Amino acid sequence: MWKVLSSVLLGWSLGANNFANIFGTGVATGAIKYGTAIFLSVVFVLFGALLEGPKCMEIVGELSTLLTIEAFYCSLAAGITMTVLTYFAIPTSTSQAIIGAIVGAGILSGSADFSKLFKIIICWLVTPIGAIVLAYFLHRSLRYIMDKTITNITHLNYLYSTGIIVAGCYSAYSLGSNNVATVTGVYVGSGFLSAGMASLIGGLSIALGIITYGKKVMITVGKEIAPLDPFSALVTILATAFTLHIFTQIGVPVSSSQAIVGAVVGVGIVGGLRTVSAKVVTKITVGWFMTPLSAGILTVLFIKLLV
């Protein structure tokens, strides 16, 4: 079982990096305490991983035919890439890291399925755009409804806080269901793990990352992209959760970081593009391009030198 340790590293880095996508905006706006956010995230990530995680395992396993040792180095390369970007507080994508690694290994062995890769890339492109559109219209419509129906500011603040907690739990569930395949899916494809066991190991690894190192990236997501009030935080979490869950049903693991950043930008557009930090968005976008490329190159080096 030592061969899954690289996936544990990858899951840890996913939890550490992507915890911000669940409750980052809620904690940053003071709607929920950090400790409460950790507890709820861990519980619902595990629920999502165990109940719906296998839905995205198939496409990861079919992207390339890998030996177990190649799967190990793919996960290791993706985990190292994610850990470095997390250290620099850049929200990034585990799905991009592992897919880049698998494609690197597949090119070496000549087994890469580029038709599957094309489908995944299309979904990656749609993810932030869809989240922007969804967040924009959610913000407009929910704001209109609330302004018309709730006039008591105390009731309104209570609704925001409760809504952020519920939406955050749903977002954690969606993260677990969609992204656990990026953690351990390579071992399902190689025949080393069953989908159920892969979901359990992946879910626990993500939970470990949330508990131990989830705070750093949260500041970037919650405060630096665009200023958010509690209502805007609620909208971004909802838009992210809906986006991820839709792709889970399609069976494609996508980037929760792309979804949350798209959602924050969508909310920022409502307040005018001046509120969106172009510098921070550019930094994050560069990270998205670097992630699959770095993981792919690192995988090729590992396999060339060590296999």
Secondary structure as GFF3:
##gff-version 3
##sequence-region A 1 307
A	DSSP	three_ten_helix	2	4	.	.	.	ID=ss1
A	DSSP	alpha_helix	5	28	.	.	.	ID=ss2
A	DSSP	alpha_helix	34	52	.	.	.	ID=ss3
A	DSSP	three_ten_helix	53	56	.	.	.	ID=ss4
A	DSSP	alpha_helix	57	62	.	.	.	ID=ss5
A	DSSP	alpha_helix	68	87	.	.	.	ID=ss6
A	DSSP	alpha_helix	94	109	.	.	.	ID=ss7
A	DSSP	alpha_helix	114	149	.	.	.	ID=ss8
A	DSSP	alpha_helix	153	189	.	.	.	ID=ss9
A	DSSP	alpha_helix	195	213	.	.	.	ID=ss10
A	DSSP	alpha_helix	215	219	.	.	.	ID=ss11
A	DSSP	pi_helix	220	224	.	.	.	ID=ss12
A	DSSP	alpha_helix	230	250	.	.	.	ID=ss13
A	DSSP	alpha_helix	256	270	.	.	.	ID=ss14
A	DSSP	three_ten_helix	273	275	.	.	.	ID=ss15
A	DSSP	alpha_helix	278	306	.	.	.	ID=ss16
###
